[in-house]
Amino acid sequence: MDKKPVYTFAKWRVKEGQLAAVLGLLAELMARSTAEEGSLLYEVHQSNSDANTLILFEGYKDESALTKHRQSEHYQTLVSGKIIPLLEDREIVVTTQLKNT
């Protein structure tokens, strides 16, 4: 398995009227995710043109750490169980940083 750091960009479009609920759940998710052994960073950004669009920028030490994050109890409970039903749609892109290009 590749041991390079991986980064995810998740674009979430929150359903009208659900932003406060999603942000509250994200606060707990962020605290628990950044405490994971393989977590490098976890940032939440909000679109300047659409308050209901959130961009999550996450970094993990490698693919294995990302997999463990997605299998964690807090991810399954908070993201899969509570947040996804509050979203219009979501897109996730997993990346590896290019060096010296």
C-alpha positions as a LaTeX table, in Angstrom:
\begin{tabular}{lrrr}
\hline
Residue & $x$ (\AA) & $y$ (\AA) & $z$ (\AA) \\
\hline
Met1 & 0.00 & 0.00 & 0.00 \\
Asp2 & 1.23 & 3.47 & $-0.88$ \\
Lys3 & 2.50 & 5.38 & 2.16 \\
Lys4 & 2.18 & 8.88 & 0.68 \\
Pro5 & $-0.13$ & 11.39 & 2.36 \\
Val6 & $-3.58$ & 11.66 & 0.80 \\
Tyr7 & $-5.95$ & 14.61 & 0.85 \\
Thr8 & $-9.68$ & 14.72 & 0.35 \\
Phe9 & $-11.84$ & 17.56 & $-0.88$ \\
Ala10 & $-15.51$ & 17.03 & $-0.06$ \\
Lys11 & $-18.10$ & 19.41 & $-1.46$ \\
Trp12 & $-21.37$ & 19.28 & 0.46 \\
Arg13 & $-24.53$ & 21.09 & $-0.62$ \\
Val14 & $-26.67$ & 21.35 & 2.50 \\
Lys15 & $-30.46$ & 21.22 & 2.25 \\
Glu16 & $-32.21$ & 24.53 & 2.83 \\
Gly17 & $-32.78$ & 25.11 & 6.54 \\
Gln18 & $-30.30$ & 22.41 & 7.66 \\
Leu19 & $-27.04$ & 24.40 & 7.79 \\
Ala20 & $-27.04$ & 24.97 & 11.56 \\
Ala21 & $-27.63$ & 21.26 & 12.21 \\
Val22 & $-24.83$ & 20.23 & 9.83 \\
Leu23 & $-22.39$ & 22.74 & 11.33 \\
Gly24 & $-23.17$ & 21.48 & 14.83 \\
Leu25 & $-22.50$ & 17.88 & 13.79 \\
Leu26 & $-19.34$ & 18.98 & 11.96 \\
Ala27 & $-17.92$ & 20.49 & 15.14 \\
Glu28 & $-18.08$ & 17.08 & 16.84 \\
Leu29 & $-16.85$ & 15.28 & 13.72 \\
Met30 & $-13.89$ & 17.63 & 13.36 \\
Ala31 & $-12.86$ & 17.21 & 17.01 \\
Arg32 & $-13.00$ & 13.43 & 16.81 \\
Ser33 & $-11.39$ & 13.19 & 13.36 \\
Thr34 & $-8.41$ & 15.40 & 14.20 \\
Ala35 & $-7.73$ & 13.16 & 17.22 \\
Glu36 & $-7.23$ & 10.14 & 14.93 \\
Glu37 & $-3.66$ & 8.85 & 14.75 \\
Gly38 & $-3.36$ & 9.28 & 10.97 \\
Ser39 & $-5.01$ & 12.70 & 10.68 \\
Leu40 & $-2.85$ & 15.51 & 9.30 \\
Leu41 & $-5.50$ & 18.22 & 8.97 \\
Tyr42 & $-9.23$ & 18.78 & 8.88 \\
Glu43 & $-10.59$ & 22.11 & 7.69 \\
Val44 & $-14.14$ & 23.21 & 6.92 \\
His45 & $-14.72$ & 26.07 & 4.48 \\
Gln46 & $-17.94$ & 27.79 & 3.45 \\
Ser47 & $-18.63$ & 29.15 & $-0.02$ \\
Asn48 & $-18.67$ & 32.94 & $-0.29$ \\
Ser49 & $-21.44$ & 32.78 & $-2.89$ \\
Asp50 & $-23.66$ & 30.07 & $-1.33$ \\
Ala51 & $-23.73$ & 29.63 & 2.44 \\
Asn52 & $-25.21$ & 26.13 & 2.03 \\
Thr53 & $-22.10$ & 24.90 & 0.22 \\
Leu54 & $-19.33$ & 23.56 & 2.45 \\
Ile55 & $-15.90$ & 22.33 & 1.40 \\
Leu56 & $-14.06$ & 19.96 & 3.70 \\
Phe57 & $-10.30$ & 19.69 & 3.22 \\
Glu58 & $-8.81$ & 16.70 & 5.02 \\
Gly59 & $-5.33$ & 15.21 & 5.11 \\
Tyr60 & $-4.26$ & 11.73 & 6.17 \\
Lys61 & $-0.80$ & 10.18 & 6.50 \\
Asp62 & $-1.68$ & 7.52 & 3.91 \\
Glu63 & $-4.55$ & 5.60 & 2.28 \\
Ser64 & $-4.76$ & 3.26 & 5.28 \\
Ala65 & $-5.40$ & 6.18 & 7.64 \\
Leu66 & $-8.16$ & 7.46 & 5.33 \\
Thr67 & $-9.76$ & 4.00 & 5.28 \\
Lys68 & $-9.63$ & 3.81 & 9.10 \\
His69 & $-11.24$ & 7.26 & 9.28 \\
Arg70 & $-14.11$ & 6.19 & 7.03 \\
Gln71 & $-14.62$ & 3.00 & 9.05 \\
Ser72 & $-14.55$ & 4.77 & 12.42 \\
Glu73 & $-17.59$ & 4.75 & 14.68 \\
His74 & $-17.81$ & 8.56 & 14.66 \\
Tyr75 & $-17.71$ & 8.73 & 10.83 \\
Gln76 & $-20.38$ & 6.06 & 10.50 \\
Thr77 & $-22.61$ & 7.68 & 13.13 \\
Leu78 & $-22.12$ & 11.35 & 12.29 \\
Val79 & $-21.51$ & 11.41 & 8.53 \\
Ser80 & $-23.33$ & 8.35 & 7.25 \\
Gly81 & $-26.10$ & 8.38 & 9.84 \\
Lys82 & $-26.80$ & 12.05 & 10.52 \\
Ile83 & $-25.14$ & 14.42 & 8.03 \\
Ile84 & $-25.72$ & 12.75 & 4.65 \\
Pro85 & $-29.53$ & 12.83 & 5.07 \\
Leu86 & $-29.24$ & 16.63 & 5.51 \\
Leu87 & $-27.38$ & 17.13 & 2.20 \\
Glu88 & $-28.73$ & 17.84 & $-1.28$ \\
Asp89 & $-25.61$ & 16.23 & $-2.73$ \\
Arg90 & $-21.95$ & 15.67 & $-2.07$ \\
Glu91 & $-18.84$ & 15.08 & $-4.11$ \\
Ile92 & $-15.58$ & 13.68 & $-2.77$ \\
Val93 & $-12.22$ & 13.82 & $-4.51$ \\
Val94 & $-9.23$ & 11.97 & $-3.04$ \\
Thr95 & $-5.87$ & 13.39 & $-4.11$ \\
Thr96 & $-2.12$ & 12.95 & $-3.72$ \\
Gln97 & 0.01 & 16.08 & $-3.84$ \\
Leu98 & 2.30 & 16.43 & $-6.84$ \\
Lys99 & 5.83 & 17.49 & $-6.03$ \\
Asn100 & 8.07 & 19.55 & $-8.30$ \\
Thr101 & 5.73 & 19.74 & $-11.28$ \\
\hline
\end{tabular}
